[in-house]
Amino acid sequence: EMFRSLYKEPSSFSDLKFQLPDVEISALRVAERSPWVGKGLATIRLREKYGVTVLAIRRNSQIISNPDVNMPFCANDVLFVLGPPDKVAKVAGLTHNPG
């Protein structure tokens, strides 16, 4: 087996917080007037500039896991991001502020 689970049962979110204490997962909504609307991960470069990773996007009722870097964000997309709490907080401000 190339990969083997370390745990017999799937981890809950609280277990994940215990195992990764310096990492936060947060849901951030892209505001209608956000400068990110119409731009993709490749353009915004969240990981390189801000140290956070987008795990998934909820667009209406659809969940897009591991989103393509060229897929443009839409107003009201919900981004599920992972990173250090201070960096997640900084990115949260950027999803709302125009310009």
C-alpha positions, 0 to 999 in steps of 0.5 A: 500500500502506497498510503495508509491511514494513521487512524482507524476512523475518519477524523472529526473537525475537532480532531483535526484542530487538535492534530493541527493546532496552528492551522485554521480552516475557515469559510470566506464569502467573496463579496459582490464588489471584491476585486477577486471577482472574475479572477482565479487562484493563478492571478490572485496567488493566495498561497504565494502572497498570503500563505493560505490554500483554497481547499474548496469553493461552494458556488450556489449548491455546488462544491468544487474541491481542489479548484482549478487555478484558472477558474474565476471566482464569482460574487458570493462564492464561499472559499474554504481556506486553510492556513495560519489564523493570522493569515486567514484573518488577513485574507478574510479582509481582502475578500470584502474590500474593493480595490 
